[in-house]
Amino acid sequence: MHELRAGDVLVARLDSKALIAEAAGAAWRLDRPRGKRVRVRSGDGAEVTTFMREGMGRRGSMELDGLRYELAAHGWWKPRWVWTSDATELAELTTRHTFKDERGRVALTAAGQASPHAALLALLGTHLALLSAREAGG
């Protein structure tokens, strides 16, 4: 279970085993990857979007409410994952790595905070970054 916190406040959870993401009164189910696709479903099972992975799982994109969102990893040892839409940076995240007590981080830009999909971007990005690390053996 992964928790996203703002200070001491729990703002979201990602259950990597059950593939359930929850935040701000919303819940999503994340399908296990089928080839290069990761489907996102609402809590009631309706399909929300499909993220298409590219580049060894280190980048990809999805369409949501008529907008294209892209996620890409920058760097190899401690990758920094960045969400963009129309070349505007929305969020940056890292995952926990090898050092004791090191934690992953999610930072939303002002444009990311204004997005109605901010919680989904943070949770799906975290899921995809963790998935990529597992696939790479890290």
C-alpha positions as a Markdown table, in Angstrom:
| # | Residue | x | y | z |
|---|---|---|---|---|
| 1 | Met | 0.0 | 0.0 | 0.0 |
| 2 | His | 1.4 | 3.4 | -1.0 |
| 3 | Glu | 0.1 | 6.6 | 0.6 |
| 4 | Leu | 0.4 | 10.1 | -0.8 |
| 5 | Arg | 0.6 | 12.7 | 2.0 |
| 6 | Ala | 0.7 | 16.4 | 2.2 |
| 7 | Gly | 2.6 | 16.8 | 5.4 |
| 8 | Asp | 0.7 | 14.7 | 7.9 |
| 9 | Val | -2.5 | 14.7 | 5.9 |
| 10 | Leu | -3.3 | 11.5 | 3.9 |
| 11 | Val | -4.6 | 12.7 | 0.4 |
| 12 | Ala | -4.5 | 9.5 | -1.6 |
| 13 | Arg | -3.7 | 5.8 | -1.6 |
| 14 | Leu | -2.5 | 3.3 | -4.1 |
| 15 | Asp | -2.9 | -0.4 | -3.5 |
| 16 | Ser | -0.4 | -2.0 | -5.9 |
| 17 | Lys | -1.6 | -5.5 | -5.3 |
| 18 | Ala | -5.4 | -4.9 | -5.7 |
| 19 | Leu | -4.7 | -2.1 | -8.3 |
| 20 | Ile | -7.0 | 0.3 | -6.6 |
| 21 | Ala | -6.3 | 4.1 | -6.4 |
| 22 | Glu | -8.3 | 6.4 | -4.1 |
| 23 | Ala | -8.3 | 10.1 | -3.6 |
| 24 | Ala | -10.6 | 13.0 | -2.9 |
| 25 | Gly | -13.7 | 10.8 | -2.8 |
| 26 | Ala | -12.9 | 9.2 | -6.1 |
| 27 | Ala | -11.7 | 5.6 | -6.8 |
| 28 | Trp | -10.2 | 4.0 | -9.8 |
| 29 | Arg | -9.3 | 0.4 | -10.7 |
| 30 | Leu | -6.1 | 0.0 | -12.8 |
| 31 | Asp | -5.9 | -3.1 | -15.0 |
| 32 | Arg | -2.8 | -5.1 | -15.1 |
| 33 | Pro | -0.8 | -4.2 | -18.3 |
| 34 | Arg | -2.0 | -6.0 | -21.4 |
| 35 | Gly | 0.9 | -5.5 | -23.7 |
| 36 | Lys | 1.5 | -1.8 | -23.7 |
| 37 | Arg | -2.0 | -0.8 | -22.4 |
| 38 | Val | -3.1 | 0.0 | -18.9 |
| 39 | Arg | -6.8 | 0.6 | -18.6 |
| 40 | Val | -8.2 | 2.9 | -16.0 |
| 41 | Arg | -11.7 | 2.2 | -14.8 |
| 42 | Ser | -13.9 | 4.2 | -12.4 |
| 43 | Gly | -14.9 | 2.6 | -9.0 |
| 44 | Asp | -18.1 | 1.3 | -10.6 |
| 45 | Gly | -16.2 | -0.4 | -13.5 |
| 46 | Ala | -16.8 | 2.1 | -16.3 |
| 47 | Glu | -13.8 | 2.7 | -18.5 |
| 48 | Val | -12.2 | 6.1 | -18.0 |
| 49 | Thr | -9.2 | 6.0 | -20.3 |
| 50 | Thr | -6.4 | 3.7 | -21.5 |
| 51 | Phe | -2.7 | 4.7 | -21.0 |
| 52 | Met | -0.6 | 3.5 | -23.9 |
| 53 | Arg | 3.0 | 2.7 | -22.8 |
| 54 | Glu | 6.0 | 3.2 | -25.1 |
| 55 | Gly | 9.8 | 3.2 | -24.8 |
| 56 | Met | 10.3 | 0.2 | -22.6 |
| 57 | Gly | 7.5 | 1.5 | -20.3 |
| 58 | Arg | 9.3 | 4.7 | -19.6 |
| 59 | Arg | 6.9 | 7.0 | -21.4 |
| 60 | Gly | 3.4 | 7.0 | -22.8 |
| 61 | Ser | 0.1 | 8.9 | -23.2 |
| 62 | Met | -3.6 | 8.9 | -22.8 |
| 63 | Glu | -6.6 | 10.9 | -23.8 |
| 64 | Leu | -9.0 | 12.2 | -21.2 |
| 65 | Asp | -11.9 | 14.6 | -21.7 |
| 66 | Gly | -10.5 | 15.5 | -25.1 |
| 67 | Leu | -7.0 | 16.3 | -23.8 |
| 68 | Arg | -3.8 | 14.4 | -24.4 |
| 69 | Tyr | -1.7 | 13.7 | -21.3 |
| 70 | Glu | 1.9 | 12.4 | -21.7 |
| 71 | Leu | 4.1 | 10.9 | -19.0 |
| 72 | Ala | 7.9 | 10.4 | -19.5 |
| 73 | Ala | 10.8 | 9.3 | -17.3 |
| 74 | His | 13.9 | 11.4 | -17.3 |
| 75 | Gly | 17.1 | 9.8 | -16.1 |
| 76 | Trp | 17.9 | 6.2 | -15.3 |
| 77 | Trp | 19.3 | 5.8 | -11.8 |
| 78 | Lys | 16.6 | 7.8 | -10.0 |
| 79 | Pro | 14.1 | 8.7 | -12.8 |
| 80 | Arg | 12.0 | 11.8 | -12.5 |
| 81 | Trp | 8.6 | 11.2 | -14.1 |
| 82 | Val | 6.9 | 14.2 | -15.6 |
| 83 | Trp | 3.2 | 14.6 | -16.7 |
| 84 | Thr | 2.6 | 17.2 | -19.5 |
| 85 | Ser | -0.3 | 18.3 | -21.6 |
| 86 | Asp | 0.2 | 20.6 | -24.6 |
| 87 | Ala | 3.8 | 21.0 | -23.6 |
| 88 | Thr | 2.7 | 22.3 | -20.2 |
| 89 | Glu | 4.2 | 20.5 | -17.2 |
| 90 | Leu | 1.6 | 19.3 | -14.8 |
| 91 | Ala | 3.3 | 17.1 | -12.3 |
| 92 | Glu | 6.6 | 15.6 | -11.4 |
| 93 | Leu | 7.1 | 12.5 | -9.3 |
| 94 | Thr | 9.8 | 10.1 | -8.1 |
| 95 | Thr | 9.5 | 6.7 | -6.4 |
| 96 | Arg | 11.2 | 5.4 | -3.3 |
| 97 | His | 14.7 | 4.1 | -4.2 |
| 98 | Thr | 17.5 | 2.2 | -2.4 |
| 99 | Phe | 18.4 | 4.5 | 0.5 |
| 100 | Lys | 16.9 | 3.9 | 4.0 |
| 101 | Asp | 13.9 | 6.2 | 4.7 |
| 102 | Glu | 13.9 | 7.7 | 1.2 |
| 103 | Arg | 10.3 | 8.3 | 0.0 |
| 104 | Gly | 8.8 | 9.1 | -3.3 |
| 105 | Arg | 7.5 | 12.5 | -4.1 |
| 106 | Val | 4.7 | 14.0 | -6.1 |
| 107 | Ala | 4.8 | 17.7 | -6.9 |
| 108 | Leu | 2.0 | 19.4 | -8.9 |
| 109 | Thr | 2.6 | 22.6 | -10.8 |
| 110 | Ala | -0.1 | 25.4 | -10.7 |
| 111 | Ala | -1.5 | 24.0 | -14.0 |
| 112 | Gly | -1.5 | 20.5 | -12.5 |
| 113 | Gln | -3.3 | 21.7 | -9.4 |
| 114 | Ala | -5.9 | 23.3 | -11.6 |
| 115 | Ser | -6.5 | 20.1 | -13.5 |
| 116 | Pro | -9.7 | 18.2 | -12.6 |
| 117 | His | -7.5 | 15.0 | -13.1 |
| 118 | Ala | -4.7 | 15.9 | -10.7 |
| 119 | Ala | -5.4 | 13.0 | -8.3 |
| 120 | Leu | -5.6 | 10.5 | -11.2 |
| 121 | Leu | -2.4 | 11.8 | -12.7 |
| 122 | Ala | -0.5 | 11.5 | -9.4 |
| 123 | Leu | -1.8 | 8.0 | -8.7 |
| 124 | Leu | -1.5 | 6.6 | -12.2 |
| 125 | Gly | 1.9 | 8.2 | -12.6 |
| 126 | Thr | 3.0 | 6.5 | -9.4 |
| 127 | His | 1.6 | 3.2 | -10.5 |
| 128 | Leu | 3.4 | 3.4 | -13.9 |
| 129 | Ala | 6.7 | 4.5 | -12.3 |
| 130 | Leu | 6.5 | 1.5 | -9.8 |
| 131 | Leu | 5.6 | -0.8 | -12.6 |
| 132 | Ser | 8.5 | 0.3 | -14.7 |
| 133 | Ala | 10.9 | -0.2 | -11.8 |
| 134 | Arg | 9.6 | -3.7 | -11.2 |
| 135 | Glu | 10.0 | -4.6 | -14.8 |
| 136 | Ala | 13.5 | -3.3 | -14.8 |
| 137 | Gly | 14.3 | -5.4 | -11.8 |
| 138 | Gly | 14.7 | -2.4 | -9.5 |
